[in-house]
Amino acid sequence: MRFFHFLRAVGKAFVACGCNLVLFNPVRGSGNCLQGNAQGASTACHALSSAYPDQLYFPNTTDYTAEAHAIWSQEAWKTPACVFSPFTPQILASGLQVLVSRGIDFAIRSGGHMPVAGHNSFGSGGIMIATTHFTDLETVSTPNTFNASYVRAGAAFRWESLYRYLESQDLLCVGGRDYSIGSALLLGGGMSYFSGIRGWAANNIVNYEIVLANSSIFQVNNMTAPDLFWALKGGSNNFGIVTRYDLMTFPTGPVYGGSVDWASGDTQRYLDAQTAFIVPGGGSEDRKAAIMPNFGYSPTTRQNSSGIVLLYDDPVKPKAFENFTSIPPVSGSLGNTTLVGIVNTTAFYAPRNKRWVWASIAVLSTEKTMNMIYNVVVNAADHHLSGVNCTVGSAIQPVTKNHLEAAQNLGGDAIDLDPAKGNFVIALIYAEYFEASKDGVVKEFLDASTANLEKDAKANDIYYPWLFLNDAGIEQDPIATYGYGSSRAKMAAIAKKYDPLGVFQKNVPGYKLTGEVHAC
């Protein structure tokens, strides 16, 4: 494969616009803020527009607004100089050459679910690249190069639509749990309803199609580039722009599960059921049992809410869920259904009509864990958010020894966690609200919650020293915790090999190999 040759012709976009090549240096704001360069971004936008006028969107147009606002949290909406939404990977590669040659900063947006402001969009100093048009879907049966049936899925998909496509062929794949989440979940590892059996969602990828910084389109798998294949499993946007994921498929069938909500007065019963599930000997040791629980709290009314999505990979009501199913629900239902049926119960999360922020901490699974998380969140909300119209809470995601052993058995990943260190939970702490004027005080709540939970977990000797990239917040540094600190140097060497000028470290915001960087 070829790497950078900057003395080569700079592409048809320059010819089309008659522009001279000008390199603009990216500008760093204070700390980890990437400011970009408005003049350079504007010039690059016009170069791209000359070459691809139907794939380049300027402000104050319908397509621009649709793409710029295709981000789940309104707190993360920005106003990039333009949006480039290429129709094919080849056009993306040509357009990327325009940006890289000029030193232009750009953000990459697929499904837009990441609510970290400045990770998947930019201000006027940079450009948004949207993968909206990469919609190809195709199943591949055995025999094939990878000795496994798989689906080729363009990076534009949402999980519900991919599952529905596969279900029509009596197939499923391992991926996200929510209706509207997009493909980039796979670049952070990805929790699934089948993680106890199949590890991280990323462990079930057989091939990535990626556009590298030198504009080459590369098929990355365990035969062509085993080092990059490993690094992409959790490596976020540090190596290129993934345009297609090839995911293993499996026969599908009925499952047990659904979604229920409980009364405010049953919150302690929910916490106790969660505790019974996560501790040694609990329901989490059943590989087929998956839960997606959540509690919420209103600091204005001081009312609790709690609920859960359950999936058991068999059409039977399992003992693993008995502590949850014994709580009478106020809404929702459980029973035999399909994966698509369960994912559809999360559709109420899809609207992009609120401001969301989150961050996460990992805590060992013990008798103390759930009440500790609840108390930290509620106390911080009462202290920082009194009178604020918002809901805060925590979504709890168990990670088990079975999960991590499955990840290792499927070839491992850059996340590289040791099953012997025990079961733990990812505590995603969140706030949802409406007023931009409350951004500052909500951030104070989030910072206090994560700091206090880390402090209390360490004091009780149950802190787990790892951050889940998919659930990380602004200014957190998940990649530093991969392999408990051992993966980053290897990932940096791989990045230097495939991106020797460091384009995806210097010009692209996100969770970088040197720390978190967001567009200003």
One Martini backbone bead per residue (centre of mass of N, CA, C, O) as a GRO file, in nm:
protein
  520
    1MET     BB    1   0.100   0.032   0.013
    2ARG     BB    2   0.040   0.374   0.019
    3PHE     BB    3   0.169   0.674   0.108
    4PHE     BB    4   0.271   0.976   0.142
    5HIS     BB    5   0.251   1.222  -0.148
    6PHE     BB    6   0.272   1.565  -0.163
    7LEU     BB    7   0.381   1.598  -0.471
    8ARG     BB    8   0.132   1.536  -0.580
    9ALA     BB    9  -0.148   1.567  -0.696
   10VAL     BB   10  -0.447   1.736  -0.543
   11GLY     BB   11  -0.682   1.714  -0.734
   12LYS     BB   12  -0.985   1.797  -0.885
   13ALA     BB   13  -1.071   2.031  -0.695
   14PHE     BB   14  -0.848   2.228  -0.778
   15VAL     BB   15  -0.910   2.238  -1.076
   16ALA     BB   16  -1.207   2.329  -1.058
   17CYS     BB   17  -1.132   2.607  -0.883
   18GLY     BB   18  -0.839   2.734  -0.932
   19CYS     BB   19  -0.653   2.673  -0.694
   20ASN     BB   20  -0.424   2.734  -0.466
   21LEU     BB   21  -0.197   2.602  -0.259
   22VAL     BB   22  -0.284   2.611   0.094
   23LEU     BB   23  -0.151   2.608   0.414
   24PHE     BB   24  -0.318   2.537   0.722
   25ASN     BB   25  -0.290   2.583   1.052
   26PRO     BB   26  -0.372   2.453   1.327
   27VAL     BB   27  -0.564   2.563   1.611
   28ARG     BB   28  -0.514   2.601   1.950
   29GLY     BB   29  -0.659   2.624   2.221
   30SER     BB   30  -0.732   2.581   2.519
   31GLY     BB   31  -0.590   2.307   2.585
   32ASN     BB   32  -0.828   2.067   2.430
   33CYS     BB   33  -0.874   2.286   2.189
   34LEU     BB   34  -1.000   2.300   1.853
   35GLN     BB   35  -1.020   2.577   1.635
   36GLY     BB   36  -0.897   2.628   1.370
   37ASN     BB   37  -0.968   2.770   1.024
   38ALA     BB   38  -1.175   2.972   0.858
   39GLN     BB   39  -1.030   3.035   0.592
   40GLY     BB   40  -0.946   2.746   0.518
   41ALA     BB   41  -1.227   2.616   0.530
   42SER     BB   42  -1.363   2.791   0.314
   43THR     BB   43  -1.176   2.716   0.081
   44ALA     BB   44  -1.230   2.409   0.092
   45CYS     BB   45  -1.532   2.421   0.043
   46HIS     BB   46  -1.510   2.541  -0.245
   47ALA     BB   47  -1.347   2.311  -0.364
   48LEU     BB   48  -1.559   2.089  -0.311
   49SER     BB   49  -1.797   2.227  -0.458
   50SER     BB   50  -1.672   2.221  -0.742
   51ALA     BB   51  -1.658   1.899  -0.750
   52TYR     BB   52  -1.925   1.851  -0.524
   53PRO     BB   53  -2.215   2.011  -0.515
   54ASP     BB   54  -2.411   1.758  -0.404
   55GLN     BB   55  -2.191   1.711  -0.131
   56LEU     BB   56  -2.201   2.023  -0.047
   57TYR     BB   57  -2.278   2.213   0.251
   58PHE     BB   58  -2.416   2.513   0.339
   59PRO     BB   59  -2.521   2.746   0.510
   60ASN     BB   60  -2.868   2.789   0.494
   61THR     BB   61  -2.944   2.488   0.436
   62THR     BB   62  -3.112   2.201   0.451
   63ASP     BB   63  -2.877   1.995   0.447
   64TYR     BB   64  -2.703   2.124   0.659
   65THR     BB   65  -2.902   2.114   0.897
   66ALA     BB   66  -2.950   1.810   0.894
   67GLU     BB   67  -2.648   1.737   0.955
   68ALA     BB   68  -2.575   1.927   1.198
   69HIS     BB   69  -2.851   1.799   1.358
   70ALA     BB   70  -2.747   1.480   1.355
   71ILE     BB   71  -2.751   1.515   1.681
   72TRP     BB   72  -2.871   1.415   1.976
   73SER     BB   73  -2.735   1.665   2.110
   74GLN     BB   74  -2.776   2.005   2.132
   75GLU     BB   75  -2.503   2.064   2.280
   76ALA     BB   76  -2.343   1.951   1.999
   77TRP     BB   77  -2.418   2.177   1.825
   78LYS     BB   78  -2.290   2.316   1.521
   79THR     BB   79  -2.102   2.546   1.276
   80PRO     BB   80  -1.980   2.458   1.014
   81ALA     BB   81  -1.852   2.565   0.722
   82CYS     BB   82  -1.924   2.264   0.631
   83VAL     BB   83  -2.070   1.979   0.456
   84PHE     BB   84  -1.943   1.651   0.387
   85SER     BB   85  -2.138   1.410   0.171
   86PRO     BB   86  -2.043   1.143   0.039
   87PHE     BB   87  -2.133   0.881  -0.184
   88THR     BB   88  -1.832   0.765  -0.171
   89PRO     BB   89  -1.524   0.652  -0.088
   90GLN     BB   90  -1.381   0.786  -0.331
   91ILE     BB   91  -1.478   1.074  -0.270
   92LEU     BB   92  -1.368   1.090   0.009
   93ALA     BB   93  -1.071   1.056  -0.069
   94SER     BB   94  -1.057   1.312  -0.244
   95GLY     BB   95  -1.150   1.511  -0.023
   96LEU     BB   96  -0.930   1.446   0.186
   97GLN     BB   97  -0.698   1.556   0.017
   98VAL     BB   98  -0.784   1.848   0.039
   99LEU     BB   99  -0.760   1.872   0.350
  100VAL     BB  100  -0.473   1.763   0.401
  101SER     BB  101  -0.314   1.954   0.210
  102ARG     BB  102  -0.428   2.216   0.394
  103GLY     BB  103  -0.475   2.155   0.707
  104ILE     BB  104  -0.765   2.068   0.782
  105ASP     BB  105  -1.019   2.063   0.996
  106PHE     BB  106  -1.211   1.766   1.113
  107ALA     BB  107  -1.518   1.600   1.143
  108ILE     BB  108  -1.692   1.290   1.237
  109ARG     BB  109  -2.018   1.163   1.121
  110SER     BB  110  -2.265   0.939   1.179
  111GLY     BB  111  -2.512   0.888   1.397
  112GLY     BB  112  -2.477   1.113   1.648
  113HIS     BB  113  -2.481   1.006   1.963
  114MET     BB  114  -2.255   1.165   2.056
  115PRO     BB  115  -2.257   1.414   2.337
  116VAL     BB  116  -1.976   1.543   2.258
  117ALA     BB  117  -1.866   1.839   2.223
  118GLY     BB  118  -1.656   1.844   1.934
  119HIS     BB  119  -1.639   1.546   1.793
  120ASN     BB  120  -1.882   1.559   1.538
  121SER     BB  121  -1.805   1.868   1.520
  122PHE     BB  122  -1.790   2.219   1.411
  123GLY     BB  123  -1.692   2.510   1.357
  124SER     BB  124  -1.582   2.754   1.132
  125GLY     BB  125  -1.280   2.607   1.143
  126GLY     BB  126  -1.445   2.359   1.018
  127ILE     BB  127  -1.538   2.023   0.911
  128MET     BB  128  -1.797   1.809   0.815
  129ILE     BB  129  -1.814   1.455   0.804
  130ALA     BB  130  -2.059   1.253   0.640
  131THR     BB  131  -2.198   0.905   0.622
  132THR     BB  132  -2.496   0.899   0.498
  133HIS     BB  133  -2.435   0.741   0.200
  134PHE     BB  134  -2.342   0.465   0.351
  135THR     BB  135  -2.592   0.213   0.270
  136ASP     BB  136  -2.482  -0.052   0.221
  137LEU     BB  137  -2.620  -0.393   0.188
  138GLU     BB  138  -2.465  -0.726   0.250
  139THR     BB  139  -2.469  -1.064   0.228
  140VAL     BB  140  -2.237  -1.334   0.332
  141SER     BB  141  -2.159  -1.648   0.261
  142THR     BB  142  -2.059  -1.956   0.280
  143PRO     BB  143  -1.781  -1.948   0.139
  144ASN     BB  144  -1.493  -1.753   0.259
  145THR     BB  145  -1.225  -1.578   0.369
  146PHE     BB  146  -1.352  -1.587   0.688
  147ASN     BB  147  -1.529  -1.839   0.764
  148ALA     BB  148  -1.794  -1.645   0.760
  149SER     BB  149  -2.073  -1.504   0.803
  150TYR     BB  150  -2.178  -1.178   0.661
  151VAL     BB  151  -2.204  -0.816   0.680
  152ARG     BB  152  -2.221  -0.542   0.467
  153ALA     BB  153  -2.187  -0.216   0.630
  154GLY     BB  154  -2.253   0.085   0.598
  155ALA     BB  155  -2.188   0.367   0.809
  156ALA     BB  156  -2.506   0.475   0.813
  157PHE     BB  157  -2.622   0.296   1.010
  158ARG     BB  158  -2.872   0.165   1.212
  159TRP     BB  159  -2.948  -0.090   1.415
  160GLU     BB  160  -3.244  -0.140   1.352
  161SER     BB  161  -3.210  -0.158   1.041
  162LEU     BB  162  -3.007  -0.390   1.039
  163TYR     BB  163  -3.176  -0.599   1.194
  164ARG     BB  164  -3.415  -0.598   0.998
  165TYR     BB  165  -3.259  -0.695   0.753
  166LEU     BB  166  -3.163  -0.965   0.885
  167GLU     BB  167  -3.437  -1.084   0.979
  168SER     BB  168  -3.538  -1.133   0.682
  169GLN     BB  169  -3.289  -1.375   0.692
  170ASP     BB  170  -3.251  -1.507   0.977
  171LEU     BB  171  -3.061  -1.284   1.115
  172LEU     BB  172  -2.767  -1.175   1.306
  173CYS     BB  173  -2.591  -0.933   1.503
  174VAL     BB  174  -2.335  -0.767   1.681
  175GLY     BB  175  -2.456  -0.481   1.874
  176GLY     BB  176  -2.650  -0.249   1.941
  177ARG     BB  177  -2.937  -0.151   2.169
  178ASP     BB  178  -3.029   0.101   2.014
  179TYR     BB  179  -3.220   0.231   1.770
  180SER     BB  180  -3.027   0.515   1.682
  181ILE     BB  181  -2.761   0.402   1.673
  182GLY     BB  182  -2.450   0.388   1.534
  183SER     BB  183  -2.146   0.260   1.405
  184ALA     BB  184  -1.932   0.395   1.609
  185LEU     BB  185  -1.961   0.198   1.841
  186LEU     BB  186  -1.737   0.000   1.730
  187LEU     BB  187  -1.487   0.206   1.800
  188GLY     BB  188  -1.548   0.154   2.131
  189GLY     BB  189  -1.660  -0.163   2.099
  190GLY     BB  190  -1.939  -0.236   2.227
  191MET     BB  191  -2.238  -0.301   2.345
  192SER     BB  192  -2.443  -0.596   2.399
  193TYR     BB  193  -2.681  -0.860   2.424
  194PHE     BB  194  -2.406  -1.071   2.358
  195SER     BB  195  -2.143  -1.034   2.544
  196GLY     BB  196  -2.133  -1.307   2.711
  197ILE     BB  197  -2.060  -1.458   2.423
  198ARG     BB  198  -1.915  -1.206   2.214
  199GLY     BB  199  -1.844  -0.958   2.349
  200TRP     BB  200  -1.760  -0.721   2.180
  201ALA     BB  201  -1.872  -0.603   1.895
  202ALA     BB  202  -1.583  -0.574   1.762
  203ASN     BB  203  -1.517  -0.891   1.779
  204ASN     BB  204  -1.730  -0.930   1.509
  205ILE     BB  205  -1.520  -0.831   1.313
  206VAL     BB  206  -1.364  -0.902   0.984
  207ASN     BB  207  -1.393  -0.602   0.846
  208TYR     BB  208  -1.250  -0.298   0.720
  209GLU     BB  209  -1.334   0.003   0.565
  210ILE     BB  210  -1.074   0.247   0.489
  211VAL     BB  211  -0.972   0.585   0.507
  212LEU     BB  212  -0.684   0.721   0.476
  213ALA     BB  213  -0.479   1.000   0.489
  214ASN     BB  214  -0.375   0.919   0.180
  215SER     BB  215  -0.654   0.810   0.032
  216SER     BB  216  -0.664   0.524   0.088
  217ILE     BB  217  -0.830   0.213   0.031
  218PHE     BB  218  -0.879  -0.019   0.304
  219GLN     BB  219  -0.858  -0.359   0.391
  220VAL     BB  220  -0.922  -0.460   0.728
  221ASN     BB  221  -0.754  -0.744   0.863
  222ASN     BB  222  -0.593  -1.031   0.986
  223MET     BB  223  -0.424  -1.037   0.703
  224THR     BB  224  -0.350  -0.738   0.605
  225ALA     BB  225  -0.371  -0.588   0.925
  226PRO     BB  226  -0.341  -0.684   1.241
  227ASP     BB  227  -0.273  -0.421   1.387
  228LEU     BB  228  -0.513  -0.242   1.290
  229PHE     BB  229  -0.737  -0.437   1.365
  230TRP     BB  230  -0.686  -0.415   1.668
  231ALA     BB  231  -0.699  -0.097   1.704
  232LEU     BB  232  -1.003  -0.057   1.602
  233LYS     BB  233  -1.080  -0.206   1.872
  234GLY     BB  234  -1.132   0.108   2.024
  235GLY     BB  235  -0.980   0.349   1.833
  236SER     BB  236  -1.164   0.512   1.683
  237ASN     BB  237  -1.046   0.815   1.496
  238ASN     BB  238  -0.709   0.743   1.474
  239PHE     BB  239  -0.680   0.604   1.149
  240GLY     BB  240  -0.962   0.687   1.014
  241ILE     BB  241  -1.233   0.626   0.778
  242VAL     BB  242  -1.506   0.442   0.819
  243THR     BB  243  -1.726   0.288   0.558
  244ARG     BB  244  -1.709  -0.026   0.656
  245TYR     BB  245  -1.874  -0.316   0.802
  246ASP     BB  246  -1.783  -0.657   0.878
  247LEU     BB  247  -2.027  -0.875   1.011
  248MET     BB  248  -2.111  -1.123   1.181
  249THR     BB  249  -2.341  -1.392   1.141
  250PHE     BB  250  -2.657  -1.529   1.271
  251PRO     BB  251  -2.891  -1.712   1.373
  252THR     BB  252  -3.222  -1.655   1.439
  253GLY     BB  253  -3.456  -1.597   1.718
  254PRO     BB  254  -3.622  -1.624   1.985
  255VAL     BB  255  -3.683  -1.417   2.272
  256TYR     BB  256  -3.647  -1.274   2.592
  257GLY     BB  257  -3.834  -0.967   2.673
  258GLY     BB  258  -3.793  -0.604   2.724
  259SER     BB  259  -3.982  -0.325   2.873
  260VAL     BB  260  -3.964  -0.149   3.196
  261ASP     BB  261  -4.139   0.034   3.454
  262TRP     BB  262  -4.118   0.204   3.770
  263ALA     BB  263  -4.190   0.317   4.057
  264SER     BB  264  -4.060   0.541   4.271
  265GLY     BB  265  -4.100   0.346   4.531
  266ASP     BB  266  -3.905   0.109   4.372
  267THR     BB  267  -3.600   0.185   4.370
  268GLN     BB  268  -3.477  -0.008   4.583
  269ARG     BB  269  -3.558  -0.265   4.437
  270TYR     BB  270  -3.389  -0.208   4.191
  271LEU     BB  271  -3.113  -0.194   4.333
  272ASP     BB  272  -3.130  -0.483   4.449
  273ALA     BB  273  -3.159  -0.631   4.177
  274GLN     BB  274  -2.893  -0.533   4.062
  275THR     BB  275  -2.715  -0.652   4.278
  276ALA     BB  276  -2.801  -0.951   4.239
  277PHE     BB  277  -2.692  -0.961   3.943
  278ILE     BB  278  -2.372  -0.865   3.979
  279VAL     BB  279  -2.295  -1.058   4.178
  280PRO     BB  280  -2.170  -1.326   4.283
  281GLY     BB  281  -2.406  -1.564   4.154
  282GLY     BB  282  -2.560  -1.407   3.963
  283GLY     BB  283  -2.724  -1.338   3.663
  284SER     BB  284  -2.454  -1.250   3.505
  285GLU     BB  285  -2.349  -1.559   3.472
  286ASP     BB  286  -2.546  -1.562   3.245
  287ARG     BB  287  -2.475  -1.543   2.912
  288LYS     BB  288  -2.786  -1.482   2.810
  289ALA     BB  289  -2.788  -1.232   3.002
  290ALA     BB  290  -2.935  -0.902   2.950
  291ILE     BB  291  -2.889  -0.557   3.056
  292MET     BB  292  -3.064  -0.213   3.063
  293PRO     BB  293  -3.032   0.004   3.307
  294ASN     BB  294  -3.221   0.275   3.489
  295PHE     BB  295  -3.188   0.586   3.665
  296GLY     BB  296  -3.385   0.860   3.788
  297TYR     BB  297  -3.371   1.228   3.867
  298SER     BB  298  -3.543   1.504   4.023
  299PRO     BB  299  -3.446   1.809   4.168
  300THR     BB  300  -3.736   1.942   4.187
  301THR     BB  301  -3.917   1.677   4.296
  302ARG     BB  302  -3.760   1.419   4.408
  303GLN     BB  303  -3.797   1.203   4.187
  304ASN     BB  304  -3.809   0.879   4.080
  305SER     BB  305  -3.671   0.650   3.831
  306SER     BB  306  -3.724   0.323   3.668
  307GLY     BB  307  -3.558   0.081   3.443
  308ILE     BB  308  -3.570  -0.181   3.174
  309VAL     BB  309  -3.374  -0.388   2.958
  310LEU     BB  310  -3.439  -0.719   2.832
  311LEU     BB  311  -3.229  -1.016   2.744
  312TYR     BB  312  -3.289  -1.354   2.637
  313ASP     BB  313  -3.124  -1.625   2.459
  314ASP     BB  314  -3.435  -1.728   2.498
  315PRO     BB  315  -3.782  -1.846   2.513
  316VAL     BB  316  -3.741  -1.777   2.839
  317LYS     BB  317  -3.794  -1.739   3.177
  318PRO     BB  318  -3.543  -1.641   3.381
  319LYS     BB  319  -3.372  -1.652   3.678
  320ALA     BB  320  -3.182  -1.400   3.627
  321PHE     BB  321  -3.463  -1.198   3.640
  322GLU     BB  322  -3.635  -1.230   3.910
  323ASN     BB  323  -3.580  -0.948   4.057
  324PHE     BB  324  -3.729  -0.786   3.831
  325THR     BB  325  -4.004  -0.948   3.776
  326SER     BB  326  -4.110  -0.894   4.085
  327ILE     BB  327  -4.163  -0.610   3.984
  328PRO     BB  328  -4.413  -0.402   3.940
  329PRO     BB  329  -4.522  -0.248   3.668
  330VAL     BB  330  -4.634   0.062   3.501
  331SER     BB  331  -4.479  -0.025   3.233
  332GLY     BB  332  -4.480  -0.245   2.994
  333SER     BB  333  -4.311  -0.555   2.871
  334LEU     BB  334  -4.288  -0.919   2.880
  335GLY     BB  335  -4.145  -1.165   2.643
  336ASN     BB  336  -4.175  -1.308   2.352
  337THR     BB  337  -3.935  -1.225   2.094
  338THR     BB  338  -3.719  -0.997   1.936
  339LEU     BB  339  -3.464  -0.802   1.872
  340VAL     BB  340  -3.628  -0.583   1.731
  341GLY     BB  341  -3.845  -0.558   1.951
  342ILE     BB  342  -3.649  -0.454   2.169
  343VAL     BB  343  -3.521  -0.212   2.022
  344ASN     BB  344  -3.798  -0.059   1.982
  345THR     BB  345  -3.822   0.025   2.294
  346THR     BB  346  -3.590   0.268   2.237
  347ALA     BB  347  -3.719   0.502   2.053
  348PHE     BB  348  -3.752   0.737   2.272
  349TYR     BB  349  -3.435   0.826   2.231
  350ALA     BB  350  -3.423   0.958   1.935
  351PRO     BB  351  -3.483   1.236   1.985
  352ARG     BB  352  -3.349   1.585   1.909
  353ASN     BB  353  -3.477   1.775   2.190
  354LYS     BB  354  -3.207   1.780   2.365
  355ARG     BB  355  -2.984   1.800   2.632
  356TRP     BB  356  -2.679   1.609   2.655
  357VAL     BB  357  -2.485   1.451   2.916
  358TRP     BB  358  -2.175   1.263   2.985
  359ALA     BB  359  -2.024   1.009   3.202
  360SER     BB  360  -1.769   0.777   3.337
  361ILE     BB  361  -1.748   0.489   3.563
  362ALA     BB  362  -1.573   0.221   3.720
  363VAL     BB  363  -1.712  -0.063   3.913
  364LEU     BB  364  -1.722  -0.297   4.114
  365SER     BB  365  -1.909  -0.590   4.183
  366THR     BB  366  -2.112  -0.515   4.460
  367GLU     BB  367  -2.309  -0.450   4.735
  368LYS     BB  368  -2.229  -0.126   4.718
  369THR     BB  369  -2.257  -0.005   4.430
  370MET     BB  370  -2.551   0.100   4.374
  371ASN     BB  371  -2.588   0.290   4.620
  372MET     BB  372  -2.346   0.464   4.559
  373ILE     BB  373  -2.435   0.576   4.287
  374TYR     BB  374  -2.703   0.695   4.373
  375ASN     BB  375  -2.600   0.890   4.597
  376VAL     BB  376  -2.410   1.059   4.425
  377VAL     BB  377  -2.615   1.167   4.220
  378VAL     BB  378  -2.826   1.293   4.412
  379ASN     BB  379  -2.638   1.479   4.576
  380ALA     BB  380  -2.533   1.643   4.331
  381ALA     BB  381  -2.809   1.745   4.236
  382ASP     BB  382  -2.896   1.893   4.497
  383HIS     BB  383  -2.646   2.088   4.494
  384HIS     BB  384  -2.642   2.191   4.167
  385LEU     BB  385  -2.981   2.153   4.062
  386SER     BB  386  -3.159   2.337   4.202
  387GLY     BB  387  -3.437   2.422   3.995
  388VAL     BB  388  -3.369   2.241   3.757
  389ASN     BB  389  -3.484   2.139   3.443
  390CYS     BB  390  -3.426   1.798   3.501
  391THR     BB  391  -3.250   1.487   3.435
  392VAL     BB  392  -3.096   1.238   3.622
  393GLY     BB  393  -2.841   0.965   3.614
  394SER     BB  394  -2.798   0.596   3.564
  395ALA     BB  395  -2.636   0.374   3.350
  396ILE     BB  396  -2.600   0.023   3.379
  397GLN     BB  397  -2.301  -0.182   3.285
  398PRO     BB  398  -2.225  -0.496   3.271
  399VAL     BB  399  -1.905  -0.663   3.324
  400THR     BB  400  -1.774  -0.978   3.253
  401LYS     BB  401  -1.587  -1.251   3.239
  402ASN     BB  402  -1.728  -1.367   2.993
  403HIS     BB  403  -1.692  -1.123   2.811
  404LEU     BB  404  -1.371  -1.110   2.822
  405GLU     BB  405  -1.322  -1.397   2.721
  406ALA     BB  406  -1.463  -1.364   2.450
  407ALA     BB  407  -1.278  -1.141   2.344
  408GLN     BB  408  -1.021  -1.314   2.346
  409ASN     BB  409  -1.130  -1.555   2.166
  410LEU     BB  410  -1.175  -1.325   1.921
  411GLY     BB  411  -0.861  -1.174   1.940
  412GLY     BB  412  -0.908  -0.918   2.066
  413ASP     BB  413  -0.797  -0.582   2.186
  414ALA     BB  414  -0.722  -0.258   2.285
  415ILE     BB  415  -0.865  -0.272   2.560
  416ASP     BB  416  -0.751  -0.507   2.733
  417LEU     BB  417  -0.899  -0.701   2.951
  418ASP     BB  418  -0.905  -0.876   3.263
  419PRO     BB  419  -1.092  -1.133   3.387
  420ALA     BB  420  -0.944  -1.169   3.673
  421LYS     BB  421  -1.050  -0.877   3.791
  422GLY     BB  422  -1.348  -0.891   3.737
  423ASN     BB  423  -1.645  -0.767   3.791
  424PHE     BB  424  -1.826  -0.486   3.638
  425VAL     BB  425  -1.933  -0.141   3.614
  426ILE     BB  426  -2.085   0.095   3.412
  427ALA     BB  427  -2.122   0.441   3.502
  428LEU     BB  428  -2.356   0.629   3.352
  429ILE     BB  429  -2.365   0.976   3.374
  430TYR     BB  430  -2.650   1.198   3.350
  431ALA     BB  431  -2.805   1.471   3.151
  432GLU     BB  432  -3.131   1.622   3.095
  433TYR     BB  433  -3.213   1.916   2.894
  434PHE     BB  434  -3.293   2.261   2.753
  435GLU     BB  435  -3.093   2.486   2.861
  436ALA     BB  436  -2.809   2.659   2.775
  437SER     BB  437  -2.775   2.818   3.051
  438LYS     BB  438  -2.709   2.518   3.201
  439ASP     BB  439  -2.433   2.402   3.119
  440GLY     BB  440  -2.249   2.476   3.359
  441VAL     BB  441  -2.407   2.335   3.597
  442VAL     BB  442  -2.411   2.055   3.470
  443LYS     BB  443  -2.106   2.017   3.467
  444GLU     BB  444  -2.072   2.032   3.770
  445PHE     BB  445  -2.232   1.780   3.828
  446LEU     BB  446  -2.063   1.579   3.658
  447ASP     BB  447  -1.790   1.628   3.795
  448ALA     BB  448  -1.883   1.558   4.083
  449SER     BB  449  -1.985   1.271   4.035
  450THR     BB  450  -1.723   1.141   3.925
  451ALA     BB  451  -1.536   1.224   4.157
  452ASN     BB  452  -1.702   1.095   4.393
  453LEU     BB  453  -1.711   0.807   4.285
  454GLU     BB  454  -1.410   0.761   4.275
  455LYS     BB  455  -1.354   0.819   4.571
  456ASP     BB  456  -1.547   0.605   4.696
  457ALA     BB  457  -1.434   0.359   4.549
  458LYS     BB  458  -1.148   0.381   4.663
  459ALA     BB  459  -1.227   0.374   4.967
  460ASN     BB  460  -1.367   0.072   4.900
  461ASP     BB  461  -1.197  -0.094   4.690
  462ILE     BB  462  -1.386  -0.059   4.381
  463TYR     BB  463  -1.211   0.046   4.170
  464TYR     BB  464  -1.199   0.073   3.808
  465PRO     BB  465  -0.920   0.128   3.576
  466TRP     BB  466  -1.160   0.234   3.355
  467LEU     BB  467  -1.276   0.357   3.027
  468PHE     BB  468  -1.558   0.402   2.833
  469LEU     BB  469  -1.574   0.544   2.532
  470ASN     BB  470  -1.888   0.545   2.471
  471ASP     BB  471  -1.924   0.690   2.787
  472ALA     BB  472  -1.764   0.931   2.765
  473GLY     BB  473  -1.639   1.248   2.838
  474ILE     BB  474  -1.539   1.541   2.869
  475GLU     BB  475  -1.193   1.515   2.954
  476GLN     BB  476  -1.165   1.231   2.904
  477ASP     BB  477  -0.924   0.924   2.895
  478PRO     BB  478  -0.966   0.617   2.782
  479ILE     BB  479  -0.701   0.520   2.630
  480ALA     BB  480  -0.518   0.530   2.888
  481THR     BB  481  -0.681   0.252   3.004
  482TYR     BB  482  -0.580   0.059   2.815
  483GLY     BB  483  -0.446  -0.207   2.951
  484TYR     BB  484  -0.383  -0.030   3.199
  485GLY     BB  485  -0.172   0.149   2.990
  486SER     BB  486  -0.043  -0.052   2.749
  487SER     BB  487  -0.176   0.034   2.456
  488ARG     BB  488  -0.091   0.322   2.358
  489ALA     BB  489   0.192   0.277   2.237
  490LYS     BB  490   0.098   0.077   2.020
  491MET     BB  491  -0.109   0.265   1.885
  492ALA     BB  492   0.095   0.488   1.809
  493ALA     BB  493   0.264   0.314   1.616
  494ILE     BB  494   0.031   0.249   1.423
  495ALA     BB  495  -0.041   0.538   1.348
  496LYS     BB  496   0.238   0.611   1.226
  497LYS     BB  497   0.225   0.401   0.997
  498TYR     BB  498  -0.072   0.504   0.870
  499ASP     BB  499  -0.009   0.822   0.994
  500PRO     BB  500   0.274   0.997   0.978
  501LEU     BB  501   0.142   1.304   1.010
  502GLY     BB  502  -0.110   1.303   1.214
  503VAL     BB  503  -0.401   1.382   1.126
  504PHE     BB  504  -0.582   1.216   1.350
  505GLN     BB  505  -0.439   1.395   1.584
  506LYS     BB  506  -0.442   1.713   1.478
  507ASN     BB  507  -0.738   1.744   1.290
  508VAL     BB  508  -0.906   1.550   1.494
  509PRO     BB  509  -1.145   1.504   1.700
  510GLY     BB  510  -1.134   1.337   2.026
  511TYR     BB  511  -1.003   1.031   2.129
  512LYS     BB  512  -0.687   1.044   2.175
  513LEU     BB  513  -0.358   0.926   2.224
  514THR     BB  514  -0.314   1.213   2.409
  515GLY     BB  515  -0.621   1.276   2.438
  516GLU     BB  516  -0.867   1.494   2.473
  517VAL     BB  517  -1.041   1.646   2.180
  518HIS     BB  518  -1.208   1.955   2.099
  519ALA     BB  519  -1.405   2.159   1.952
  520CYS     BB  520  -1.466   2.499   2.011
   0.00000   0.00000   0.00000
